[in-house]
Amino acid sequence: MTEEKTHFGFQSVPLGEKQGRVNEVFHSVASRYDLMNDLMSAGLHRLWKNALVTSLRPPRDRAFRHLDVAGGTGDVAFRILDAGGPQTHVTVLDINGDMLEVGRERAGHTYEGRIDFVEANAEELPLPDKTFDAYTIAFGIRNVPRIDVALKEAYRVLKPGGRFMCLEFSRVDVPVLDKIYDAYSFNVIPKIGQMVTGDADSYQYLVESIRRFPTPAAFARMIEEAGFKRVTHRALTAGVVNIHSGWKI
């Protein structure tokens, strides 16, 4: 029986191998991950994450339980805690312990009692059904071997009325800009990765993984197939990234 295949960047690999390869990528770049995000996006990733949290609108006047998946360094979690009220609590979940350690160090004692860090797989959340008011995943879903399984897990752990939100790169379809974007992605980003982290291959994979990710419309259908309603997607920066949203109704 032939083992099921999936993609790792532009390579075809056995499904069971992808998670290990992705783990190695993020072990390699964890300590410089946020710096690389600043350099690669010229700081735009900060505006994109702000837009995600603005769309989420965590309440300031009541309890709010939030799950941020693949958010090990805390970048999105801290924004949600700052935007929400004192009863806002965020669980940061990541499969990579090195990324979580960066997040713990960054958090320090600033959000004492309002944040916790869990090392686990997005495809097998060690969390009870109907626990969270909202779920975010920023620039992480394309690294999950079985995206459909992760989406179903997101649906499971959300309360009725809960919201799923995903911030993810897309392929630029604007004439001329698409060629500039491709040239920058494939020729510049791996070189920056080599200079800053000593690892060009990991950033070559990350660039390739963006090109292999479903179109916004196709990903929206996957979100709907997981059970979510009122599914939308909104392009930012000429379609470089999209904010995807769905509700558990």
N, C-alpha and C positions, 0 to 999 in steps of 0.2 A: 504493500500500500504506500503510495507516494505521500510524503509529508506536505501539508499545506504550506504555501509560500506567501510571503508578503514583501513589501518593499522597505529597504533601508537606504534612503536617498534614492539614487538611480539604480542601486543593486537589487537583485531579487535574492531573498534569503529565506531559510525555513522560519515559519512563524515563531517557533520556540526560541530562535536565536535573537530576534529583534530586541527584546527587552534588555538582554544582557549587553548588546552593543550600544543601545541608547544610554544605559547606565554608565558605561565607560566614557561616553561623550561628556556627560555631566560631572562625573568624578574629575575628569581632566580639567574642566573649565570653571568649576564651582567658585573658587576664590576670586576670580576676575569676571564672573558672569555679568554682574550689574554694570561694571565699567565697560565691558564689551558692548552691552546694550546701548549705553550712551554713545560710544564711538560709532557703532554700526548705523544707528538711526539718527545721529546728530542730535540726540536728546529727545527725539519725537516720541520714543516709547513712553516717556513720562506723561506727555499730553494724551496719548492713547489710553493709558491706564487711568488717568484722571477722567477721561470721557466714559470709560467703563463704569467707574464708581459713581459718577454723576447720573448715569442712566439707571444704576441700581437703586440709588436713593435710600440708603439704610436709614431707618427711623431714629430720631433723637429722643423720642418720648416713651419708648417701650422696649421690652426685651426682644432681641434679634439674634438668632443663632445662624451663623454663616459658615460655610465650608469653602475653602479656597484650595483647589486641587492643582498639583504641579506648581505650587507657589512657594517652594522651599525658602527662598531668600527673603520672603516677607513683603516684597514690594507692593503687591496688591492688598495684602492683609492689613498693613499699616495704614494705607489710605482709607480702607473701610472702617477701621477703628477710629480714625481721626474724624471721618464724616459722620459716623453714628454716635448715638448717645452712650452714657455710662453703662447701659445694660446690653450693649452690643458685645458679642463674644465671637471670635473667629477661631476655627480650627484650620490650621495649615497642614495639608497632607501632601507628601511627596514621596516617591519611591526611592529617592536618592538621599542618603544620610548626610553626605557632604554638603548638599544644598541646604538641608534643614539646619545644619550646624551654623552655616552663615546666617540664616534667619534668626536663630536663637541669640547669636552674638549681637546682631543688629538690634534686636528687640530689647535686650538687657532687662531692666526693671520698669521700662516705660509703660508697658501695658499689663502690669502685674494682675493676674486673675482674669484677664480678658482675652488671652490668647494661649493656645496650646499647639504643639507640633507633633504630628503623627507620621511615622514612616510606614507607608503602605502603598499598595498598587491601586490605581484608579479603576482597574477591572474587577477588583475584589475589595470593596471598601469594608473595613472592620467596624462598621457603624450601624446602629439600629435603623429600621425603617422609619420614615416620617419624622426625622429628627431636626432638619434644618429648614430655615425660612428661605435661604438662597444658596446657590452654588455658583462659583466662578472658576474658570480655568483660562489662564492667559498664556498664550504661546506654548501650550503643552499638549493639546489634544492630538496634534499631528504626530507626536512621538509615541502615542499609545498604539500597541500592535493591533488591538481589536477595538476600534473606535465605537462600534455599535454596542459592544458589551459595556464600555465605560459610560455611554449615554444612558443605558438602561439602569446602571448603578446610580447614576445621578438622579434619575427619576425616582428610584426606590427610596433614597435617603431624604428626599424633599418632602415636606409637609404638603397636604393639599393647599393650593394657593401659592406654593413656593415657586421660585423663579430660577431658571437655568440661564447663565450668561457665559459666553465664550468670546474671548478676544483672540483673533488668529490672523496670521498673514494670508494674503491671497495673491493671485497672479494679476498684474496690472494689464488692463486691456486698452489703455489710452495710447493711440498711435504716437510714435516717437518716444514718449515717456517709457513705454514698455521695453524698448531696446536699451535705453539709458539704464533702466532699473536692472535689466538682465546683465548688462556689462558690469555695473557696479557690484551686483551680487556675486557673480562668478569670478571676477578678476580682482576685486578690491577686498571684499570681506574675508576670504581665507588668508590673505596677506596680513590684514590687521590682526586676525586670530593668531597667526604665527608670531607676530611681533609682541603682542600683549600677553598671550598665554603659552606661547611656544607650541601651539597645536593648530596647524592649518586644516588638518583632516576633519576635525570635529566641526569646524565652521563650513567646510565644504559639504558635509552631510546636512547641516542645518539649512543651508541654502537649497540643496537638492530636495530636502523634505518639503519645503514650501511649494515647489513645483509639482510635487506628487500629491499634494493635499487636494481634496475635492473642491470644485467651484463653490462659491457661496450658495447658489441655488441647490446644488447636489447635497451639500452639507445640511442645508435647511430641511431637505427631505429626510435625511437620516435622523435629525432631531425629532421630526414629526413621527417617524417610525418607532422611536423610543417611547412615544406616548404623549409628548408635549403638544400643547395647543398654542394658538396665537403666536406662531413662530415667525420671527422677522430677522432681517439682517440689514445692517447699515454700514456703508463704505466710508472709510476715513482716508484722507490723504490720497485722493485719486485711486482708491481701491487697493492701496498697499496693504491695509488691514481692514478687517470687518468685525463689527460687534454683532454677535448672534444672540438671540433671546428666545426663550420659550417658557411657557407656564404649565405647571401641573394643576390641571383643573378637574 
